[in-house]
C-alpha cells in the first residue's frame, strides 16, 4: 500500500504543476527504482527526467539520474542568469 500511496502523491504533484522539475525528477526517480512488477518504468522515467531538464537544465538530481543511465545530458546555459526563468 505504501508504494501505491507514494506513486499517487507524486502523480498528483505532477498533475498540479506539470512544469515543476522537482516533481518530474521525483517521479522519474521513483519509476527507476521500482521493479516493473510494482509499476517501475524505465522509459517513462527517462521521459520525466528529460522533461525536467528541458525546464531546468541545472537540476542536479535530474542530471545525475540521466548520467547514471548513460543518457546524453542537455547542455546547460553558460551563465547562471541564463538559467533563471524570466517572468
N, C-alpha and C positions, 0 to 999 in steps of 0.2 A: 503494500500500500504506500510506503514512503516514496518509492520511485515514481509511482503514478502521481502522487501529490506534488512532488518537485517538478516533474515534467509539466503538469498542468499549470503550475505557477509561472514557470519560465515561458510557456506558450502565452499565458495571459500578459506577462510583461512585454513580450514582443508584439502582441496584438494592440496593447495600449500605446506603444511607441515603436513602430516598425523600423525607425531610423536611429534607435538607441544602440550604439555599438557595444555597450556593456551587456545588454540583454542578448544581442546576437552572438557575442562571444560566449556568454554563459550557455546559451542553447547549443552552440557548436561544441563546446567542451563536454557537456552532458551527453550529447549524441555520440561523441567519440569514445567516451569512457564506458558507456553502457554496452553490454553484449547485445547482439542483434535480437536475441530471444526476449530481452526486456525493452526493446524499442530503439536500440542503438542503430545509427545510420550514418556511415562514414561520408557518403556522397552529400547528404543533406547538411552534415556538419561542415564540410568544406564550403558549401554554398553560403551558409551562415557566416563563416569566418571571412570569406572573401567579400561578402556584402559589408560586413563590419569594417573591413579595411578600406573599402571604397569610401565609406563615410568618414572614417578616422584612420588615415594611413599610419599614424604614430601609435596606435593602440598596441602596447607592448605584449599583452597576453595573446591577442589575436595574431600578431606576428610570430610569437613563439610557437603557438599551436600549428600554424601553417608551415613553419620551418621544420618542425618535428615530423610533419607528414611529407616533407620533401617537396612541398608545393612552392612555386615561384611567389615571391613577395612583391606586392605593389611598390613602386618607387615612392618613397615619402618625400614631401616637399623639402627643399634645401634649407628653408628658414622656418623658424617657429611661427612667425607672423603669417606665413603662407598656410600653415596648418590650422590656424584659428578661424573658425567659420565666421563669416561676416553676416550681420543681421539683415 
